[in-house]
Amino acid sequence: MKQWYETLFEDYGKKYDTENFTQGTIGECDFIEKEIKYDKSLRIVDMGCGTGRHSIELTKRGYKVIGIDLSESQLERAKEKTKAQNFQIDFQKHDARNLPFKNEFDLAIMLCEGAFPLMETDEMNYEILKNVAQSLKDPGKLIFTTLNGLFPLYHSVEEFCASTTESGNAAYRSNTFDLMTFRDHNITTVEDDFGNKKELECNERYYVPSEITWLLKTLGFKKIGIYGAKLGAYSRNDKLTTEDFEMLVTAEK
């Protein structure tokens, strides 16, 4: 049986690109470039690349990027977009829990909850981080965003999602946050590219900063930084607070 995150991304490429959370690409790529000191010789892997928005923007800027995703329809959309702009990117279908790469990339990016932390168990989420770590050279760098576990302790996730959702975007309701597992269970309603409405029972794992630090340290990452993730305006100057829905993580091997 397909998991909710597999069903969610089927026939959702065009709609996905109009969601409000996908509108920060330029600023996010500015941050990535700064983090790698504008070194165009580096090999980059975009994990959970979706419709390829970061892969495409970084390729336009002269970087060598490979995009990885589990969803065929998201990858199809990514290929359509690159073809329309007359260039090619190597987009590959892989499950981030089981990747074929070993010490191949200088930088891995995993933004906007593309893979981690959507898995149904903590072990599977850990497998993603482990596979990403194995994909990286030594030294290598990882930049990712994930859901901030401090946020639901102080705020209603349902209210936050409602306040940031525009008409026609994915909607979330019946959110219940489980304090024992730090998982938010909700019903997500999306309309796919063909106008079909889908209702999915979803659950996503929220992580607190100390967990992320510990997970990354066990995988050999040394320098770890955790910040508030502002849409389209990532910055090391943004101290993570309980007001941040997402956290931005940088880690170096």
GUTORNU-102042 format. One line per field, with one value per residue: residue number from 0; residue in one letter; chain; x, y, z of N, C-alpha, C in turn. Coordinates in pm, whole numbers, plus 50000, padded with zeros to 5 digits. Example, Ala and Ser with C-alpha at 12.3 -4.5 7.8 and 13.67 -1.06 7.14 Angstrom:
BEGIN
k <- 0:1
r <- a:s
c <- A:A
nxx <- 51319:51285
nyy <- 49431:49775
nzz <- 50780:50708
caxx <- 51230:51367
cayy <- 49550:49894
cazz <- 50780:50714
cxx <- 51320:51290
cyy <- 49670:50003
czz <- 50780:50787
//
This chain:
BEGIN
k <- 0:1:2:3:4:5:6:7:8:9:10:11:12:13:14:15:16:17:18:19:20:21:22:23:24:25:26:27:28:29:30:31:32:33:34:35:36:37:38:39:40:41:42:43:44:45:46:47:48:49:50:51:52:53:54:55:56:57:58:59:60:61:62:63:64:65:66:67:68:69:70:71:72:73:74:75:76:77:78:79:80:81:82:83:84:85:86:87:88:89:90:91:92:93:94:95:96:97:98:99:100:101:102:103:104:105:106:107:108:109:110:111:112:113:114:115:116:117:118:119:120:121:122:123:124:125:126:127:128:129:130:131:132:133:134:135:136:137:138:139:140:141:142:143:144:145:146:147:148:149:150:151:152:153:154:155:156:157:158:159:160:161:162:163:164:165:166:167:168:169:170:171:172:173:174:175:176:177:178:179:180:181:182:183:184:185:186:187:188:189:190:191:192:193:194:195:196:197:198:199:200:201:202:203:204:205:206:207:208:209:210:211:212:213:214:215:216:217:218:219:220:221:222:223:224:225:226:227:228:229:230:231:232:233:234:235:236:237:238:239:240:241:242:243:244:245:246:247:248:249:250:251:252
r <- m:k:q:w:y:e:t:l:f:e:d:y:g:k:k:y:d:t:e:n:f:t:q:g:t:i:g:e:c:d:f:i:e:k:e:i:k:y:d:k:s:l:r:i:v:d:m:g:c:g:t:g:r:h:s:i:e:l:t:k:r:g:y:k:v:i:g:i:d:l:s:e:s:q:l:e:r:a:k:e:k:t:k:a:q:n:f:q:i:d:f:q:k:h:d:a:r:n:l:p:f:k:n:e:f:d:l:a:i:m:l:c:e:g:a:f:p:l:m:e:t:d:e:m:n:y:e:i:l:k:n:v:a:q:s:l:k:d:p:g:k:l:i:f:t:t:l:n:g:l:f:p:l:y:h:s:v:e:e:f:c:a:s:t:t:e:s:g:n:a:a:y:r:s:n:t:f:d:l:m:t:f:r:d:h:n:i:t:t:v:e:d:d:f:g:n:k:k:e:l:e:c:n:e:r:y:y:v:p:s:e:i:t:w:l:l:k:t:l:g:f:k:k:i:g:i:y:g:a:k:l:g:a:y:s:r:n:d:k:l:t:t:e:d:f:e:m:l:v:t:a:e:k
c <- A:A:A:A:A:A:A:A:A:A:A:A:A:A:A:A:A:A:A:A:A:A:A:A:A:A:A:A:A:A:A:A:A:A:A:A:A:A:A:A:A:A:A:A:A:A:A:A:A:A:A:A:A:A:A:A:A:A:A:A:A:A:A:A:A:A:A:A:A:A:A:A:A:A:A:A:A:A:A:A:A:A:A:A:A:A:A:A:A:A:A:A:A:A:A:A:A:A:A:A:A:A:A:A:A:A:A:A:A:A:A:A:A:A:A:A:A:A:A:A:A:A:A:A:A:A:A:A:A:A:A:A:A:A:A:A:A:A:A:A:A:A:A:A:A:A:A:A:A:A:A:A:A:A:A:A:A:A:A:A:A:A:A:A:A:A:A:A:A:A:A:A:A:A:A:A:A:A:A:A:A:A:A:A:A:A:A:A:A:A:A:A:A:A:A:A:A:A:A:A:A:A:A:A:A:A:A:A:A:A:A:A:A:A:A:A:A:A:A:A:A:A:A:A:A:A:A:A:A:A:A:A:A:A:A:A:A:A:A:A:A:A:A:A:A:A:A:A:A:A:A:A:A
nxx <- 50083:50048:50222:50114:50269:50357:50124:50035:50210:50156:50064:50081:50249:50234:50053:50192:50400:50272:50216:50233:50460:50660:50773:51012:51252:51471:51598:51668:51853:52047:52147:52253:52457:52627:52703:52865:53066:53052:53165:53198:53291:53204:53018:52672:52396:52049:51825:51510:51399:51167:50981:51206:51293:51507:51726:51714:51745:52003:52153:52119:52277:52522:52611:52683:52439:52257:51934:51718:51435:51140:50901:50750:50584:50648:50914:50880:50760:50971:51155:51016:51013:51288:51342:51185:51331:51552:51779:51961:51917:52035:51796:51693:51517:51490:51473:51520:51595:51750:52006:52220:52469:52809:53031:53026:52941:52987:52817:52502:52162:51850:51557:51262:51111:51143:51203:51312:51130:50929:50884:50737:50839:51080:51317:51327:51346:51596:51747:51741:51900:52137:52194:52225:52452:52639:52649:52797:53115:53428:53594:53248:52926:52606:52292:51983:51623:51385:51095:51021:51032:50987:50794:50515:50474:50407:50223:49929:49938:49752:49617:49829:49890:49649:49658:49862:49792:49677:49391:49304:49538:49711:49532:49501:49367:49207:49430:49640:49872:50114:50259:50426:50549:50616:50486:50279:49956:49735:49466:49511:49410:49426:49421:49473:49671:49482:49247:49133:49019:49199:49200:49403:49536:49777:50103:50358:50692:50812:51109:51328:51593:51816:51789:51833:52097:52226:52162:52298:52561:52611:52641:52876:52904:53052:53068:52787:52507:52212:51925:51659:51422:51348:51119:51252:51455:51689:51917:52214:52195:51952:51833:51713:51380:51082:50891:50944:50840:50977:51311:51642:51920:52267:52543:52864:53095
nyy <- 49880:50224:50492:50798:51016:50936:50914:51177:51330:51251:51338:51615:51810:52062:52205:52198:52375:52617:52645:52826:52778:52720:52939:53066:53029:53174:53335:53131:52986:53181:53180:52919:52934:53121:52977:52779:52923:53018:52830:52684:52440:52239:51938:51888:51745:51731:51645:51490:51651:51733:51929:52027:52288:52413:52277:52357:52638:52655:52528:52706:52904:52802:52572:52221:51992:51717:51585:51424:51223:51060:51062:51004:51172:51426:51439:51424:51667:51833:51769:51857:52133:52195:52128:52311:52533:52491:52344:52073:51854:51605:51417:51182:50888:50787:50628:50797:50660:50461:50487:50494:50614:50684:50874:51088:51350:51704:51872:51834:51911:51948:52046:52214:52002:51773:51502:51381:51514:51314:51044:50736:50625:50691:50560:50529:50794:50848:50676:50812:51041:50905:50784:51012:51121:50925:50965:51189:51348:51356:51625:51726:51881:51945:52087:52151:52174:52139:52038:52232:52125:52278:52459:52353:52322:52562:52672:52635:52404:52365:52613:52774:52665:52720:52997:53050:52945:52976:53034:52748:52619:52343:52214:52183:51995:51897:51860:51689:51698:51485:51447:51248:51131:51337:51384:51522:51462:51475:51572:51609:51802:51807:51939:51783:51809:51757:51839:51670:51601:51515:51347:51299:51103:51216:51209:51384:51419:51619:51779:51844:52082:51967:51694:51678:51766:51558:51330:51398:51415:51149:51050:51142:51411:51726:52019:52182:52377:52543:52714:52962:52916:53119:53175:53187:53350:53257:53260:53281:53452:53438:53344:53040:53016:52969:53060:52991:52792:52616:52476:52564:52384:52345:52139:51997:51758
nzz <- 50000:49922:50079:50243:50158:49912:49759:49780:49618:49361:49032:49086:49018:48870:49029:49268:49221:49252:49515:49826:49982:49806:49697:49750:49616:49485:49685:49860:49713:49689:49949:49962:49769:49890:50114:50003:49910:49648:49477:49182:49105:49259:49327:49343:49515:49501:49721:49738:49539:49417:49196:49091:49151:49300:49192:48924:48939:49054:48857:48648:48747:48709:48838:48899:48919:49055:49062:49290:49348:49480:49356:49052:48898:48992:48912:48637:48585:48660:48460:48235:48284:48269:48007:47871:47918:47777:47875:48034:48311:48529:48642:48876:48976:49299:49620:49912:50136:50053:49882:49590:49604:49696:49872:49677:49639:49698:49823:49974:49939:50101:50097:50222:50332:50163:50178:50432:50701:50657:50675:50801:51034:51297:51256:50979:50895:51000:50842:50600:50657:50707:50458:50303:50427:50360:50089:50060:50007:50190:50301:50332:50280:50425:50374:50508:50560:50822:51017:51300:51622:51848:51790:51785:52058:52154:51984:51773:51521:51325:51310:51229:50975:50843:50839:50663:50425:50097:49884:49699:49750:49917:50196:50552:50821:51134:51297:51521:51772:51891:52194:52287:52067:51906:51668:51420:51343:51074:50848:50517:50246:49902:49570:49268:48959:48768:48868:49051:49378:49670:49975:50244:50506:50705:50861:51022:51132:51389:51489:51765:51825:51965:51916:51639:51626:51767:51608:51370:51462:51527:51277:51188:51132:51200:51237:51322:51254:51358:51266:51245:50986:50734:50482:50164:50252:50388:50660:50856:51060:51180:51470:51600:51712:51917:51754:51498:51234:51079:51083:50986:50886:50893:50818:50853:50733
caxx <- 50000:50126:50219:50047:50357:50366:49998:50027:50286:50113:49990:50074:50366:50201:49992:50299:50477:50197:50199:50306:50588:50761:50800:51134:51367:51585:51667:51725:51973:52147:52208:52333:52579:52713:52754:52970:53163:53038:53259:53122:53349:53146:52905:52560:52279:51926:51746:51368:51406:51033:50974:51339:51309:51642:51820:51709:51804:52147:52211:52122:52388:52649:52652:52652:52342:52175:51810:51668:51303:51067:50777:50769:50516:50726:51033:50834:50741:51106:51215:50941:51058:51424:51335:51128:51436:51663:51900:51934:51966:52020:51698:51688:51420:51547:51420:51630:51635:51834:52068:52334:52588:52908:53137:53023:52899:53046:52706:52365:52057:51725:51482:51115:51058:51135:51211:51313:51094:50795:50872:50642:50907:51204:51426:51332:51400:51740:51807:51760:52020:52252:52221:52277:52589:52723:52660:52886:53260:53484:53484:53125:52834:52462:52203:51844:51523:51294:50992:51074:50954:50954:50677:50384:50460:50359:50126:49847:49985:49636:49595:49940:49872:49534:49695:49960:49740:49594:49286:49353:49655:49685:49473:49526:49271:49207:49567:49663:50016:50138:50378:50515:50623:50642:50429:50153:49865:49635:49405:49553:49329:49489:49361:49586:49677:49365:49129:49080:49047:49250:49208:49504:49572:49922:50169:50493:50771:50878:51232:51384:51731:51913:51778:51899:52242:52271:52153:52405:52690:52630:52673:53009:52908:53120:53018:52642:52442:52066:51872:51521:51415:51252:51092:51322:51551:51769:52030:52274:52167:51820:51838:51591:51292:50957:50805:50982:50773:51082:51448:51742:52034:52389:52629:52984:53169
cayy <- 50000:50347:50584:50924:51109:50890:50953:51323:51394:51203:51437:51735:51890:52202:52264:52212:52496:52738:52650:52942:52740:52698:53068:53132:52963:53262:53368:53008:52954:53281:53131:52800:52982:53185:52870:52703:53024:53037:52738:52614:52309:52142:51857:51907:51659:51790:51532:51527:51774:51773:51973:52071:52434:52452:52220:52441:52769:52640:52497:52835:52983:52742:52459:52086:51939:51599:51591:51293:51224:50933:51079:51012:51287:51545:51437:51455:51813:51891:51752:51948:52269:52215:52121:52439:52637:52448:52280:51940:51819:51462:51387:51037:50839:50704:50641:50855:50564:50358:50557:50421:50700:50677:50977:51143:51490:51800:51934:51780:51999:51874:52164:52216:51870:51691:51360:51397:51420:51265:50898:50692:50591:50765:50482:50559:50929:50835:50613:50918:51117:50815:50770:51141:51131:50835:51020:51306:51333:51401:51698:51748:51969:51921:52199:52106:52233:52040:52096:52269:52066:52376:52537:52303:52331:52697:52718:52536:52380:52383:52758:52827:52622:52794:53138:53064:52877:53059:52961:52657:52546:52229:52257:52088:52009:51790:51837:51654:51685:51384:51486:51134:51097:51463:51374:51591:51384:51566:51535:51706:51802:51874:51918:51754:51886:51727:51887:51570:51630:51401:51363:51204:51103:51236:51243:51434:51422:51745:51750:51954:52103:51875:51565:51692:51772:51424:51243:51433:51379:51002:51021:51194:51556:51795:52156:52181:52504:52535:52852:52977:52913:53216:53145:53269:53442:53182:53338:53234:53553:53412:53249:52959:53046:52893:53118:52937:52667:52529:52513:52550:52313:52327:52041:51966:51636
cazz <- 50000:49913:50192:50209:50086:49774:49695:49778:49510:49228:48951:49169:48981:48836:49149:49369:49192:49289:49662:49881:50041:49701:49630:49802:49554:49454:49810:49918:49635:49729:50074:49929:49701:49990:50202:49935:49863:49503:49409:49077:49076:49352:49281:49436:49500:49555:49770:49745:49458:49373:49056:49050:49152:49342:49093:48803:48968:49074:48726:48576:48803:48669:48923:48849:49016:49026:49141:49331:49410:49477:49279:48906:48839:49026:48826:48501:48583:48664:48326:48145:48309:48218:47861:47826:47930:47691:47929:48089:48445:48554:48747:48895:49074:49405:49756:49992:50240:49992:49769:49533:49600:49805:49864:49541:49630:49792:49895:49961:49990:50124:50142:50216:50368:50043:50213:50577:50805:50622:50688:50904:51159:51322:51196:50836:50882:51026:50722:50501:50695:50693:50315:50257:50479:50280:49953:50063:50019:50316:50366:50258:50354:50411:50412:50496:50650:50878:51103:51431:51731:51952:51746:51831:52203:52185:51883:51704:51384:51236:51292:51150:50835:50788:50819:50554:50307:50010:49813:49596:49799:50006:50323:50659:50930:51236:51344:51661:51796:51993:52270:52309:51945:51833:51534:51396:51258:51018:50721:50415:50124:49788:49439:49179:48834:48686:48938:49145:49519:49746:50121:50291:50648:50705:50986:51000:51255:51425:51564:51844:51781:52026:51846:51509:51654:51806:51489:51277:51522:51516:51137:51156:51104:51310:51256:51299:51287:51346:51261:51200:50839:50680:50341:50066:50315:50486:50711:50982:51163:51241:51580:51606:51826:51919:51651:51366:51197:51026:51115:50882:50944:50814:50884:50775:50770
cxx <- 50087:50112:50161:50137:50380:50241:49989:50092:50253:50031:49973:50190:50335:50144:50100:50376:50403:50176:50285:50445:50697:50808:50931:51263:51490:51667:51734:51853:52084:52222:52300:52465:52679:52780:52868:53071:53168:53131:53184:53178:53285:53030:52795:52453:52161:51833:51599:51347:51269:51034:51102:51370:51450:51747:51829:51778:51956:52219:52223:52242:52524:52698:52611:52566:52276:52052:51755:51528:51239:50947:50804:50704:50587:50849:50997:50819:50877:51171:51148:50994:51198:51425:51284:51232:51564:51792:51861:51991:51943:51924:51682:51584:51489:51467:51537:51675:51732:51897:52192:52466:52679:53016:53142:53000:52968:52938:52577:52270:51928:51629:51332:51055:51038:51137:51202:51222:50955:50775:50789:50708:51034:51322:51441:51386:51551:51812:51833:51886:52145:52293:52278:52423:52684:52745:52765:53033:53301:53598:53364:53028:52689:52387:52060:51753:51435:51198:51045:50983:50919:50825:50545:50366:50396:50245:50043:49898:49872:49610:49705:49922:49758:49574:49792:49912:49651:49493:49346:49475:49614:49632:49488:49422:49283:49348:49567:49812:50039:50270:50475:50602:50669:50600:50297:50071:49760:49572:49439:49464:49404:49409:49476:49576:49558:49235:49066:49119:49093:49250:49301:49525:49723:49976:50315:50564:50835:50999:51275:51533:51831:51909:51854:52050:52296:52269:52269:52542:52716:52670:52804:53015:52966:53059:52870:52585:52292:52008:51723:51520:51306:51239:51165:51426:51630:51888:52081:52248:52034:51829:51706:51510:51168:50859:50833:50915:50874:51217:51539:51866:52150:52481:52746:53052:53317
cyy <- 50127:50430:50718:51016:51064:50933:51104:51381:51341:51311:51570:51830:52036:52273:52292:52343:52626:52749:52763:52903:52713:52829:53135:53089:53053:53291:53247:52968:53056:53233:53012:52842:53040:53080:52792:52797:53033:52947:52650:52475:52199:52066:51862:51803:51724:51675:51571:51653:51820:51811:52043:52218:52477:52400:52311:52575:52760:52607:52624:52919:52917:52627:52326:52018:51812:51609:51450:51307:51086:50940:51096:51136:51419:51554:51471:51606:51884:51884:51843:52091:52294:52215:52255:52551:52598:52409:52150:51926:51670:51443:51236:51000:50746:50727:50686:50764:50461:50415:50483:50497:50679:50782:51047:51294:51577:51863:51858:51886:51917:51975:52144:52077:51780:51542:51349:51516:51355:51116:50857:50646:50676:50694:50514:50701:50927:50773:50717:50997:51033:50801:50899:51156:51044:50887:51131:51266:51377:51497:51715:51826:51932:52046:52148:52184:52121:52109:52115:52221:52162:52451:52483:52305:52464:52743:52602:52524:52407:52531:52818:52792:52699:52938:53156:52999:52970:52971:52875:52578:52428:52282:52145:52107:51889:51756:51794:51628:51592:51415:51372:51104:51220:51451:51451:51507:51480:51506:51646:51691:51875:51846:51895:51833:51864:51768:51786:51608:51502:51437:51256:51217:51106:51240:51276:51446:51561:51711:51871:51963:52001:51736:51569:51691:51632:51329:51271:51398:51229:50963:51087:51340:51628:51933:52161:52316:52490:52676:52849:52981:53009:53191:53242:53362:53371:53267:53278:53334:53528:53303:53171:52995:52956:52947:53061:52802:52565:52571:52484:52489:52311:52232:52006:51840:51669
czz <- 50000:50040:50146:50127:49942:49696:49678:49653:49370:49157:49023:49137:48955:48958:49256:49349:49226:49441:49720:49934:49935:49637:49672:49735:49536:49579:49873:49845:49662:49853:50045:49864:49800:50079:50136:49868:49710:49421:49309:49044:49163:49289:49387:49409:49573:49592:49787:49664:49409:49226:49012:49065:49196:49243:48971:48828:48986:48943:48642:48621:48778:48753:48861:48954:48965:49117:49167:49390:49395:49383:49129:48848:48874:48935:48681:48484:48582:48526:48223:48159:48254:48066:47804:47831:47856:47761:47997:48229:48461:48673:48756:49001:49174:49533:49842:50106:50186:49865:49719:49541:49721:49779:49728:49536:49735:49879:49870:50015:50000:50187:50133:50238:50245:50072:50366:50609:50781:50649:50809:51034:51173:51256:51047:50811:50904:50906:50613:50532:50675:50546:50256:50301:50397:50139:49945:50071:50159:50283:50272:50344:50324:50456:50399:50589:50701:50976:51245:51544:51844:51919:51801:51983:52243:52094:51830:51560:51285:51207:51205:51002:50768:50755:50702:50424:50226:49938:49703:49637:49886:50140:50426:50769:51024:51282:51490:51677:51914:52066:52294:52186:51867:51687:51530:51299:51204:50893:50622:50293:50015:49662:49342:49049:48743:48754:49033:49288:49588:49894:50175:50441:50656:50847:50959:51134:51273:51512:51646:51810:51838:51961:51713:51527:51683:51686:51394:51332:51510:51374:51092:51118:51226:51336:51221:51343:51266:51362:51230:51048:50791:50530:50249:50124:50425:50531:50840:51095:51235:51346:51583:51730:51818:51815:51512:51342:51146:51079:50997:50948:50845:50890:50793:50827:50788
//
